Amino acid sequence: MTRRIPPVLLLLTLLVASCGLVTGSPPDRAQPGDAASGGTPCRGTGDDFRGDVMLAECLTEWFWSRRFRESGGTYRPITRFVAYRGDDGPGCGGEPAVPENAFYCPYGHFIAYDTDWLKAMYDEIGDGAVYVVIPHELGHAVQAQLVENFRFNVQRELQADCYAGASLGGLIRLGVLGAEQGDEEELLTNLRLAGDPTGAWWAPDAHGSPAMRQRFFARGYNEGPEAC
């Protein structure tokens, strides 16, 4: 789950005041024709909230399908993406969906997100929010298709951040996501807000501190899925 995107060729990771700082030009939105020219099945320019959500869903799954195939495996696509509002989300394994959240559910292999919450972040912080939340949850879907052995929840969440960075970095290098200058703060804000307010990394619902989440996202972007 998540509670709250990387320059054209290389994302530099800087450690400033013990905080994992990512600088450069993060993907703002796909430029007209980028998805089609990149040979993906995805269409659209992502020029509004719904368009960005659709592109994030489609392009991230396309990336993982390609990577699984290159490794001799087969990626199992998500059965559905469910947009809900407040308390009306789908349950997962007997647990109800909660407001202001997004999650991957292994029971049914689907992803759900509170659309009002995600739209509010999109409006207030920028479209980078979509390219953090959706790829992060798809990172959990990737985990479900691989052997995983996590002692603590924070390990699972930080790997999903790393997978999110890896997919976005890969998409930019493949030329199917465009990049715009000046969006560094948008990326940092989204990752900072995603961090835990305390350092209780052993907690069952721990996701990692802001610095940890920034660092793992940047690791995936810089080094690819193998680094995750």
Helices and strands as residue ranges (DSSP letters): E 12-16, E 19-23, H 34-37, H 49-70, E 81-84, E 102-105, E 110-114, H 115-124, G 127-129, H 130-144, H 153-173, H 184-194, H 210-223, G 225-227
